[in-house]
Structure formats: C-alpha cells, structure tokens
Amino acid sequence: MTTEVRLEEAQKTFERLERAVAQVIVGQEPVVRSTLIALLCRGNVLLEGVPGLGKTLLVRTLAHALGLRFSRIQFTPDLMPADILGTNIIGESGGARRFEFSRGPIFAHIVLADEINRATPKTQSALLEAMEERTVSVGGTTYLLEEPFIVLATQNPIEMQGTYPLPEAQVDRFLLKVNVPFPSLDELVRITTLNTESSAIVFPSAVASADDVLAARTVVHQIPVALGLRQFAGRLVLATHPDSADAPETVRNYVEYGASPRAAIALVRAAKAHAFLSGQVHVRPADVEAMFLPALQHRIILNFRGEAEGVTPSSILAEVWRKVPVA
C-alpha cells in the first residue's frame, strides 16, 4: 500500500470520527480537533473552562466513538497516588499467599483527570510517568500502559479556593492546553433541544479502532515539514524568552521564563496532525498558526509585574506571532 493511499484512508477514518463526536458535542469544533490532534501525536491535553461546558461529555463521546476503554478519575484533596496507579494487595493462590498488583484507573486508553488541580502535588505528580513514558511503576515493578493512551485533564479557571496549581514540570507534559469557550445562542438552543427531548444521551457506535489510531499516528509522523517552517517554529519559541534578541517588548517586560524545547517539539508535531486533519499532505504556515497558542500558552511563566498587571500568556503570544516573520 502506497503512502498516499495510507494517508487518504487514515484521513477518511478521522473524518468519520469527527462527525461521530459532533453528533453529541454541539459546537466546540476547535476543542474536538485539538483533542484528536493530541491523540494523533501521542500527547495529552489540559482542558480549561468553567463547569457545564461539556468537557467530560467530550471525553466520554470520544471513547465511545473509538471503542476504547474509558476511565474517569475525580481529583480531590484526599486522593492518593495508589488510588490512581493501583497497589499491591495480598492474594491467596494454591494455599500460598503472595502480593498481587491491583490495577488502578490509569490503566485505560482514555483517562479523564477531572479537576486535576484539586489534588495535592504528590498525587498530581503520580501522573507524570504515565503521561510521558506510558508506564506505571509500583513496588519496584514497571507496568506498560496499552496504546493508544491519552490523559485529558480538566481544571476550572475561576474557582481557585482549595486548589493546588499544577507544577511547571507537570504542565509541560501536556502537549496542548485548550480553553473551552462558552457556546453561542444557536449552540445553546441545540444543546437544550438534545438534552430535553430525549431521556438519555445516545453515544455513537465505534467508527474507528485502536489499530486505526496507531496507523494514523504512523502516517502523521511521516508528513513532511519544510526546513523553513521548522526554523520558523524555533524562532517563535526563542522569541518567548526575555533574554532573546528577537523577544518583543512585552516578553522582556512580563515574562520570567519562556517556552521549553518541548514546546518546539509540540508545535511541530501538532502542526503535522493539524495538516493531516485538514486533508493536507504537508505542513503549511496556517497549521503552525493554528497550533501556536494551544502548544505554548501553558508554557509561559509570567514575572511578578506580569502577574500584577493581569497580563495573559495568550496576549503575549499574540504579540510574538505578530513580531516574528515566517521567513
């Protein structure tokens, strides 16, 4: 099978997947697409939005449309790492007692970490190995997580009392951060219609499989990126550092630390997946632009002045985009 045929088949599969999710999720097309991009890039997503916007419903719908195992973990201050990863328990077999590993909810394909910033840093950090290495280590034994695996974490940006901000090392493990917007009037009407004229939500049947996702990942990995666009992505990331010669004035004034090298990797990988979902065979500047904010906004650390004046990473990145030329 030629590369062109594999590309076309994989693109058609994900078109069906997007349509299946849209049967349940009203609007939120950029959020749905960003989630699929992370799935294609073997990454994780941080979803930020007020309660009631359908974040949990989106994750459940995606799991149904893929026919994959879904797990929801409600993060609370008393949640412990063993509640996520699992623990060794004493079991009896053939008259002999031995330790047996009881798997936690992290052993699923699609994991929803609901209100992740309500758990303590110790519990939050329990996800690091799973998110980055796709493994879980308990009691000196390492267990592999089955692919495809993705963590979709949610957090509420307005209710900060009793929360624990995610450490920078944890935030950097998320390929993308996506702000979930409030629906429009027409979308609200459709939402109320769907949720008041039937007794229960009808989730879609599986239209793709784990093998389809893994095959599509291989195709996305092979999508070419011109050297000029790779250099452009690198200049964008360097421009977020206040000590860079190309940094705009807003970066010099308000940023303490710029985006990490992982941000440049995330930007290029996400741009490849965006081109794939757009039906393209190579990455364009428009793909880099579409993924620039989701790939970098959670990796910018403001200084005291930026925090005090209420500057947002998105406004800083908008200035970076305006100031850094494509070529």
C-alpha positions as CSV (number, residue, x, y, z in Angstrom):
1,M,0.0,0.0,0.0
2,T,1.5,3.4,-1.0
3,T,2.0,6.3,1.3
4,E,-0.7,8.3,-0.5
5,V,-3.3,5.6,-0.1
6,R,-2.5,5.1,3.6
7,L,-2.8,8.9,4.1
8,E,-6.1,9.1,2.4
9,E,-7.6,6.1,4.3
10,A,-6.4,7.5,7.6
11,Q,-7.8,10.9,6.9
12,K,-11.2,9.4,6.0
13,T,-11.2,7.5,9.2
14,F,-10.7,10.6,11.3
15,E,-13.3,12.5,9.3
16,R,-15.8,9.8,10.4
17,L,-14.5,10.1,13.9
18,E,-15.0,13.9,13.9
19,R,-18.5,13.5,12.6
20,A,-19.4,10.9,15.2
21,V,-18.3,13.1,18.0
22,A,-20.2,16.1,16.5
23,Q,-23.4,14.0,16.9
24,V,-23.2,14.5,20.6
25,I,-21.0,17.5,21.1
26,V,-22.6,20.7,19.9
27,G,-20.1,23.3,18.6
28,Q,-16.6,23.2,20.2
29,E,-15.1,22.2,16.9
30,P,-11.6,23.6,17.8
31,V,-11.7,21.7,21.1
32,V,-12.7,18.4,19.4
33,R,-10.0,18.9,16.8
34,S,-7.3,19.7,19.4
35,T,-8.2,16.5,21.3
36,L,-7.8,14.5,18.1
37,I,-4.5,16.2,17.4
38,A,-3.2,15.2,20.8
39,L,-4.4,11.6,20.2
40,L,-2.5,11.5,16.9
41,C,0.6,13.0,18.5
42,R,0.7,10.6,21.4
43,G,0.2,13.6,23.7
44,N,-2.1,14.8,26.5
45,V,-4.5,17.7,26.8
46,L,-5.3,20.2,29.5
47,L,-8.9,21.4,29.1
48,E,-9.7,24.7,30.9
49,G,-13.2,26.0,31.2
50,V,-16.0,26.7,33.7
51,P,-18.3,23.8,34.7
52,G,-21.0,22.7,32.4
53,L,-19.3,23.2,29.1
54,G,-19.3,19.5,28.2
55,K,-15.7,18.7,28.8
56,T,-16.5,15.3,30.5
57,L,-19.1,14.5,27.8
58,L,-16.5,15.2,25.1
59,V,-14.1,12.7,26.6
60,R,-16.7,10.0,27.0
61,T,-18.0,10.5,23.5
62,L,-14.5,10.2,22.0
63,A,-14.0,6.9,23.9
64,H,-17.3,5.5,22.6
65,A,-16.5,6.6,19.0
66,L,-13.2,4.8,19.2
67,G,-14.5,1.7,21.1
68,L,-11.7,2.2,23.7
69,R,-11.6,1.8,27.5
70,F,-12.5,4.9,29.3
71,S,-11.7,5.9,32.9
72,R,-12.7,8.9,34.9
73,I,-10.7,10.0,38.0
74,Q,-12.3,12.6,40.2
75,F,-9.4,14.6,41.7
76,T,-10.0,15.6,45.4
77,P,-7.6,16.7,48.2
78,D,-7.8,13.3,49.8
79,L,-6.9,11.3,46.6
80,M,-3.7,9.3,46.9
81,P,-1.3,8.1,44.2
82,A,-2.4,4.5,44.8
83,D,-6.0,5.5,44.0
84,I,-4.7,6.3,40.5
85,L,-2.0,3.8,39.8
86,G,-3.1,0.8,41.8
87,T,-1.4,-1.1,44.6
88,N,-0.1,-4.4,45.7
89,I,-2.5,-6.5,47.7
90,I,-2.2,-9.9,49.4
91,G,-3.8,-12.6,47.5
92,E,-4.1,-16.4,48.0
93,S,-3.4,-19.0,45.3
94,G,-2.9,-22.7,45.8
95,G,-2.8,-22.2,49.6
96,A,0.1,-19.7,49.4
97,R,-0.2,-16.0,50.0
98,R,1.5,-13.6,47.7
99,F,1.3,-10.0,46.6
100,E,-0.8,-9.3,43.5
101,F,-1.0,-6.0,41.7
102,S,-4.5,-4.5,41.6
103,R,-4.5,-2.0,38.7
104,G,-5.8,1.5,39.2
105,P,-8.0,3.6,36.8
106,I,-4.9,4.8,35.0
107,F,-4.9,1.5,33.1
108,A,-7.3,2.6,30.4
109,H,-6.9,4.0,26.9
110,I,-8.6,7.4,27.5
111,V,-8.3,8.8,31.0
112,L,-10.2,11.8,32.2
113,A,-8.4,13.6,35.1
114,D,-11.3,15.7,36.3
115,E,-10.5,18.9,38.2
116,I,-6.8,17.9,38.4
117,N,-5.8,21.0,40.3
118,R,-7.9,19.9,43.3
119,A,-5.5,17.1,44.3
120,T,-2.2,17.6,46.2
121,P,1.0,18.0,44.3
122,K,2.1,14.5,45.4
123,T,-1.0,13.0,43.7
124,Q,-0.7,15.2,40.6
125,S,2.9,14.0,40.1
126,A,1.7,10.4,40.1
127,L,0.6,11.0,36.6
128,L,4.0,12.2,35.3
129,E,5.4,8.8,34.4
130,A,2.2,7.6,32.8
131,M,1.9,10.8,30.7
132,E,5.5,10.8,29.5
133,E,6.7,7.3,29.5
134,R,3.4,5.4,29.1
135,T,4.5,3.2,32.1
136,V,3.5,2.8,35.7
137,S,6.0,1.9,38.5
138,V,4.6,0.4,41.7
139,G,6.6,-1.6,44.3
140,G,9.7,-1.8,42.1
141,T,7.8,-3.2,39.1
142,T,7.1,-1.3,35.9
143,Y,3.9,-2.0,34.0
144,L,3.3,-0.9,30.4
145,L,0.2,1.1,29.5
146,E,-1.7,-0.1,26.4
147,E,-1.6,2.2,23.4
148,P,-3.3,4.4,22.4
149,F,-3.2,6.2,25.7
150,I,-4.1,9.8,26.4
151,V,-4.8,11.8,29.5
152,L,-7.3,14.6,29.3
153,A,-7.2,16.8,32.4
154,T,-9.8,19.5,33.3
155,Q,-9.5,22.5,35.5
156,N,-11.8,25.3,36.5
157,P,-10.1,28.7,36.0
158,I,-12.5,30.7,38.2
159,E,-12.7,28.7,41.4
160,M,-9.2,28.6,42.9
161,Q,-10.0,28.2,46.6
162,G,-8.8,24.8,47.8
163,T,-6.8,24.1,44.7
164,Y,-3.1,23.3,44.1
165,P,-1.7,24.9,40.9
166,L,0.0,22.3,38.7
167,P,3.8,22.4,38.9
168,E,5.6,23.6,35.8
169,A,7.1,20.2,35.2
170,Q,3.6,18.7,35.1
171,V,2.1,21.4,32.9
172,D,4.9,21.0,30.4
173,R,3.9,17.3,30.0
174,F,0.7,18.4,28.3
175,L,1.1,18.7,24.5
176,L,-1.7,21.2,24.3
177,K,-3.8,23.5,26.6
178,V,-7.2,24.2,25.2
179,N,-9.6,26.9,26.5
180,V,-13.2,25.6,26.3
181,P,-15.4,28.6,25.2
182,F,-19.0,29.3,26.2
183,P,-21.5,28.3,23.5
184,S,-23.2,30.7,21.2
185,L,-27.0,31.3,21.3
186,D,-27.7,28.9,18.4
187,E,-25.5,26.3,20.1
188,L,-27.3,26.8,23.4
189,V,-30.6,26.2,21.6
190,R,-29.3,22.9,20.1
191,I,-27.9,21.8,23.4
192,T,-31.2,22.3,25.2
193,T,-33.0,20.5,22.4
194,L,-30.7,17.5,22.6
195,N,-30.9,17.3,26.4
196,T,-34.6,17.9,26.9
197,E,-36.2,15.9,24.1
198,S,-34.7,12.5,24.9
199,S,-34.4,10.6,28.2
200,A,-30.7,9.9,27.8
201,I,-27.6,10.8,25.7
202,V,-27.1,8.4,22.8
203,F,-23.4,7.9,22.4
204,P,-22.1,7.0,18.9
205,S,-21.1,3.5,18.0
206,A,-17.4,2.8,17.4
207,V,-16.4,4.2,14.0
208,A,-12.6,3.6,14.4
209,S,-10.4,1.3,16.5
210,A,-7.1,1.4,18.4
211,D,-5.4,0.0,15.3
212,D,-6.8,2.8,13.2
213,V,-5.3,5.4,15.7
214,L,-1.9,3.7,15.7
215,A,-1.9,3.5,11.9
216,A,-2.8,7.2,11.6
217,R,0.0,8.1,14.0
218,T,2.5,6.5,11.7
219,V,1.1,8.5,8.8
220,V,1.1,11.8,10.7
221,H,4.7,11.1,11.7
222,Q,5.7,10.9,8.0
223,I,4.1,14.2,7.0
224,P,6.9,16.4,5.8
225,V,7.8,19.8,7.3
226,A,9.9,22.2,5.3
227,L,13.2,23.3,6.9
228,G,12.0,26.9,6.7
229,L,8.9,26.1,8.8
230,R,10.9,24.2,11.4
231,Q,13.2,27.3,11.7
232,F,10.0,29.5,12.0
233,A,8.8,27.3,14.8
234,G,12.1,27.6,16.5
235,R,12.2,31.4,16.2
236,L,8.7,31.6,17.7
237,V,9.8,29.6,20.8
238,L,13.0,31.6,21.2
239,A,11.1,34.8,21.0
240,T,9.2,33.9,24.2
241,H,12.4,34.1,26.2
242,P,13.1,37.6,27.7
243,D,16.8,37.3,27.1
244,S,16.4,36.5,23.3
245,A,17.5,39.2,20.8
246,D,14.2,38.6,19.0
247,A,11.9,38.9,22.0
248,P,9.2,41.6,21.7
249,E,9.0,44.3,24.4
250,T,6.0,42.6,26.1
251,V,8.1,39.4,26.6
252,R,11.0,41.4,28.1
253,N,8.7,43.2,30.4
254,Y,6.3,40.5,31.6
255,V,7.9,37.0,31.1
256,E,10.1,35.3,33.7
257,Y,10.7,32.0,31.7
258,G,9.8,31.3,28.1
259,A,8.7,28.1,26.5
260,S,10.9,25.0,26.7
261,P,12.4,22.9,23.9
262,R,9.4,20.6,24.4
263,A,7.2,23.4,23.2
264,A,9.0,23.5,19.8
265,I,8.6,19.7,19.5
266,A,4.9,20.0,20.4
267,L,4.3,22.8,17.9
268,V,5.8,20.9,15.0
269,R,4.1,17.6,15.9
270,A,0.7,19.3,16.4
271,A,1.1,21.2,13.1
272,K,1.6,17.9,11.4
273,A,-1.6,16.5,12.9
274,H,-3.5,19.7,12.0
275,A,-2.4,19.4,8.4
276,F,-3.5,15.7,8.4
277,L,-6.9,16.6,9.8
278,S,-7.2,19.4,7.3
279,G,-6.7,17.0,4.4
280,Q,-3.3,18.2,3.5
281,V,-0.1,16.2,2.6
282,H,2.4,18.7,4.1
283,V,2.6,21.3,6.8
284,R,1.7,24.9,5.9
285,P,2.2,28.2,7.9
286,A,-1.6,28.1,8.6
287,D,-1.1,24.8,10.5
288,V,1.7,26.3,12.6
289,E,-0.5,29.3,13.3
290,A,-3.5,27.1,14.4
291,M,-1.4,25.2,16.9
292,F,0.8,28.1,18.2
293,L,-1.4,29.2,21.1
294,P,-2.5,25.7,22.3
295,A,1.1,24.4,22.2
296,L,2.7,27.3,24.0
297,Q,0.2,29.2,26.2
298,H,0.7,26.9,29.2
299,R,4.5,27.0,29.0
300,I,4.9,30.8,29.5
301,I,5.7,31.8,33.1
302,L,5.0,35.4,33.9
303,N,7.1,37.5,36.2
304,F,5.8,39.5,39.2
305,R,5.0,42.5,37.0
306,G,3.1,40.4,34.5
307,E,1.0,38.8,37.3
308,A,0.3,42.1,39.0
309,E,-0.8,43.8,35.8
310,G,-3.0,40.9,34.7
311,V,-1.2,40.2,31.5
312,T,-2.1,36.8,30.0
313,P,0.1,34.4,28.1
314,S,-2.2,34.5,25.2
315,S,-1.8,38.2,24.7
316,I,2.0,37.8,24.9
317,L,1.9,35.1,22.4
318,A,-0.2,37.2,20.1
319,E,2.5,39.8,20.1
320,V,5.2,37.2,19.5
321,W,3.2,35.9,16.4
322,R,2.9,39.5,15.1
323,K,6.6,40.3,15.5
324,V,8.3,37.0,14.3
325,P,8.3,36.8,10.5
326,V,7.6,33.5,8.7
327,A,10.8,33.8,6.6
